[in-house]
């Protein structure tokens, strides 16, 4: 379907919720979500990402964990792209209720989006398990080899969900409630068969729109499907000035 139809949906409706997939993070410069990156990590560290980013590895080898956390996540986090800025404009215009994502690189918040449900955590929400003080990614980068809480001296816990742990039920409930309230569901940068896309089961609204790099069999369920680069499509579907334009930086 045409981008013009997507533009019509996004500019003539409110109560929109976005399921934001990994494509945006990859396009924004994040290496971690690339399909071939697991091999690079295993070659470099001698262990798979699944093993390193697990609760047992963090408990037993915190220095090795934080080395990888800094080098492969914090230093290669990328940044917002036009998907995030288009969603920011939609939120400012009162059309977007919020964003649900499995991504933990915080790109949407960096772009200025306010209501973001990050089901797998946030690399800028590293927390002291004793006193609850929260530390951003910059603090973790600056405090090597191990980051300790300035209040109580406890080792800070990483902000991302680790394998072997239960996901935060509060975040899952927030995500389900937000999707259930949506009148329009925008699935952006992922397909309906993905783990994130499967949350469409909570959707009870009127219009389902999917923007993804490739078409899938399940996309027949969508009222609107656009195939291609998500950032380019969103720039056309919800156009506006990039926030850095005024400074002449882009």
C-alpha positions as CSV (number, residue, x, y, z in Angstrom):
1,X,0.0,0.0,0.0
2,X,1.1,3.6,-0.5
3,X,2.8,5.8,2.1
4,X,0.0,8.3,1.4
5,X,-2.5,6.0,3.0
6,X,-0.2,5.6,6.1
7,X,0.1,9.4,6.2
8,X,-3.7,9.7,6.1
9,X,-4.0,7.2,9.0
10,X,-1.4,9.0,11.2
11,X,-2.5,12.6,10.5
12,X,-6.3,12.0,10.8
13,X,-6.3,9.8,13.9
14,X,-5.4,10.0,17.6
15,X,-5.0,7.3,20.2
16,X,-2.1,5.8,18.3
17,X,0.3,3.3,19.9
18,X,3.6,2.2,18.3
19,X,5.3,-1.1,18.6
20,X,8.8,-0.1,17.8
21,X,11.1,-2.9,16.6
22,X,14.8,-3.4,16.2
23,X,15.1,-2.0,12.7
24,X,15.2,1.5,14.0
25,X,18.0,0.8,16.5
26,X,20.1,-0.9,13.8
27,X,19.6,2.0,11.4
28,X,20.5,4.4,14.2
29,X,23.9,2.9,14.5
30,X,23.4,0.2,17.1
31,X,25.5,-2.9,16.4
32,X,24.1,-5.2,19.1
33,X,20.9,-6.1,17.2
34,X,22.6,-7.0,13.9
35,X,22.1,-10.6,12.9
36,X,25.8,-11.3,12.5
37,X,27.0,-9.5,15.7
38,X,26.6,-12.5,18.0
39,X,29.5,-14.1,16.1
40,X,31.6,-11.1,16.6
41,X,31.0,-11.0,20.3
42,X,31.8,-14.7,20.6
43,X,35.0,-14.3,18.7
44,X,36.1,-11.4,20.8
45,X,35.1,-12.6,24.2
46,X,35.0,-16.4,23.8
47,X,31.4,-16.6,25.0
48,X,28.0,-16.0,23.4
49,X,26.0,-12.9,24.1
50,X,23.4,-15.2,25.8
51,X,26.0,-16.4,28.2
52,X,27.6,-13.0,28.9
53,X,24.3,-11.2,29.4
54,X,22.9,-13.6,31.9
55,X,22.2,-13.2,35.6
56,X,24.6,-16.0,36.5
57,X,27.5,-14.5,34.5
58,X,26.9,-11.1,36.1
59,X,27.0,-12.5,39.6
60,X,30.1,-14.7,39.0
61,X,32.1,-12.5,36.7
62,X,31.0,-8.9,37.1
63,X,34.2,-7.3,35.8
64,X,34.0,-9.3,32.5
65,X,30.3,-8.5,32.3
66,X,30.8,-4.8,32.7
67,X,33.7,-4.8,30.2
68,X,31.3,-6.2,27.5
69,X,28.4,-4.0,28.7
70,X,30.6,-0.9,28.2
71,X,32.2,-1.9,24.9
72,X,29.3,-3.6,23.1
73,X,26.3,-1.7,24.4
74,X,27.1,1.7,25.9
75,X,29.9,2.6,23.4
76,X,27.9,1.3,20.4
77,X,24.4,2.4,21.4
78,X,23.8,4.5,18.3
79,X,21.2,7.3,18.4
80,X,17.7,8.4,17.4
81,X,16.7,8.4,13.7
82,X,13.7,9.8,11.8
83,X,11.4,7.1,13.2
84,X,12.0,8.4,16.7
85,X,11.6,12.0,15.7
86,X,8.4,11.3,13.8
87,X,7.0,9.6,16.9
88,X,8.1,12.6,19.0
89,X,6.1,14.9,16.6
90,X,3.1,12.6,16.9
91,X,3.3,12.7,20.7
92,X,3.6,16.5,20.7
93,X,0.6,16.8,18.4
94,X,-1.5,14.7,20.8
95,X,-1.8,11.7,18.4
96,X,0.6,9.2,20.0
97,X,-0.4,7.6,23.3
98,X,2.9,5.9,23.7
99,X,5.6,3.5,22.5
100,X,6.1,-0.2,23.4
101,X,9.5,-1.6,22.6
102,X,11.9,-4.5,23.5
103,X,14.8,-2.2,22.8
104,X,16.9,-1.0,25.7
105,X,19.1,1.6,24.0
106,X,16.8,4.5,24.9
107,X,16.6,6.1,21.5
108,X,13.0,7.2,21.7
109,X,13.6,9.0,25.0
110,X,16.8,10.5,23.6
111,X,14.6,12.0,20.8
112,X,12.2,13.5,23.4
113,X,9.4,10.9,23.6
114,X,7.9,10.7,27.0
115,X,5.7,7.7,27.3
116,X,7.9,4.8,26.4
117,X,7.5,1.2,27.8
118,X,10.8,-0.6,27.6
119,X,10.0,-4.2,28.3
120,X,13.7,-5.3,28.4
121,X,15.0,-2.4,30.4
122,X,17.0,0.7,29.7
123,X,20.8,1.2,29.6
124,X,20.3,4.6,31.3
125,X,18.5,3.1,34.2
126,X,21.2,1.1,36.0
127,X,20.1,0.8,39.6
128,X,21.7,0.2,43.0
129,X,19.9,-2.9,44.4
130,X,20.4,-1.6,48.0
131,X,19.2,2.0,48.0
132,X,17.5,2.3,44.6
133,X,19.6,5.2,43.2
134,X,19.6,5.2,39.4
135,X,22.7,5.8,37.2
136,X,22.8,6.5,33.5
137,X,25.1,4.9,30.9
138,X,27.6,7.7,31.2
139,X,28.2,6.9,34.8
140,X,28.9,3.3,34.0
141,X,31.3,4.3,31.3
142,X,33.2,6.6,33.6
143,X,33.5,4.2,36.6
144,X,35.8,1.2,35.8
145,X,36.3,-1.6,36.2
146,X,33.2,-1.9,38.4
147,X,30.6,0.8,39.0
148,X,29.6,1.2,42.7
149,X,26.8,3.3,44.2
150,X,27.9,6.7,45.4
151,X,25.4,6.5,48.3
152,X,26.0,3.1,49.8
153,X,28.9,1.5,47.9
154,X,26.9,-1.4,46.5
155,X,27.7,-2.8,43.0
156,X,25.2,-1.2,40.6
157,X,22.9,-3.6,38.7
158,X,22.7,-3.2,34.9
159,X,19.6,-1.6,33.5
160,X,18.9,-4.3,30.9
161,X,17.0,-7.5,31.5
162,X,19.4,-10.4,31.9
163,X,18.8,-14.0,30.7
164,X,17.7,-16.2,33.6
165,X,15.5,-13.4,35.1
166,X,11.8,-12.8,34.9
167,X,10.7,-9.7,33.0
168,X,9.3,-6.8,35.0
169,X,5.6,-7.7,35.3
170,X,4.8,-4.0,35.8
171,X,6.2,-3.2,32.4
172,X,4.4,-6.1,30.7
173,X,1.1,-4.9,32.3
174,X,1.8,-1.3,31.2
175,X,2.5,-2.5,27.6
176,X,-0.7,-4.6,27.5
177,X,-2.9,-1.8,28.9
178,X,-1.4,0.8,26.5
179,X,-2.0,-1.4,23.5
180,X,-5.6,-2.2,24.6
181,X,-6.3,1.5,24.8
182,X,-5.1,2.2,21.2
183,X,-7.4,3.1,18.4
184,X,-4.6,2.7,15.9
185,X,-1.6,0.4,16.3
186,X,1.5,1.2,14.4
187,X,4.0,-1.7,14.1
188,X,7.2,-0.1,13.1
189,X,10.5,-1.9,12.1
190,X,9.3,-5.4,12.9
191,X,6.7,-7.9,11.7
192,X,3.6,-9.4,13.3
193,X,5.3,-12.8,13.8
194,X,8.1,-11.3,16.0
195,X,8.0,-11.4,19.8
196,X,7.1,-7.8,19.8
197,X,4.6,-8.0,17.0
198,X,2.8,-10.8,18.9
199,X,1.6,-8.2,21.3
200,X,-1.0,-7.2,18.7
201,X,-3.2,-9.8,20.5
202,X,-4.0,-7.1,23.0
203,X,-5.1,-4.6,20.3
204,X,-8.9,-3.9,20.2
205,X,-8.9,-0.8,18.1
206,X,-9.8,0.1,14.5
207,X,-6.7,0.3,12.3
208,X,-3.5,-1.8,12.2
209,X,-0.5,-0.4,10.2
210,X,2.8,-2.2,9.6
211,X,6.0,-0.6,8.3
212,X,8.8,-3.2,7.8
213,X,11.7,-3.9,5.5
214,X,10.1,-7.0,4.1
215,X,6.6,-8.3,3.7
216,X,5.5,-11.4,5.7
217,X,2.5,-13.7,5.3
218,X,0.9,-12.4,8.4
219,X,0.9,-8.8,7.1
220,X,-2.5,-9.5,5.4
221,X,-4.0,-8.8,8.8
222,X,-2.9,-5.2,8.5
223,X,-5.1,-2.4,7.2
224,X,-2.0,-0.7,5.8
225,X,1.4,-2.2,5.0
226,X,4.5,-0.3,3.8
227,X,7.6,-2.1,2.8
228,X,11.0,-0.3,2.9
229,X,13.2,1.8,5.1
230,X,11.2,2.7,8.1
231,X,13.0,6.0,8.7
232,X,12.4,7.2,5.2
233,X,8.8,6.1,5.2
234,X,8.0,7.8,8.6
235,X,9.7,11.0,7.3
236,X,7.1,11.0,4.5
237,X,4.2,9.8,6.5
238,X,4.6,12.3,9.4
239,X,6.8,15.0,8.1
240,X,8.2,17.9,10.1
241,X,11.5,19.6,10.9
242,X,14.2,17.6,12.4
243,X,15.0,19.1,15.9
244,X,18.6,19.9,14.9
245,X,17.6,21.7,11.7
246,X,17.3,25.0,13.6
247,X,20.9,24.7,14.6
248,X,22.1,24.0,11.1
249,X,23.6,20.7,12.2
250,X,21.9,18.4,9.8
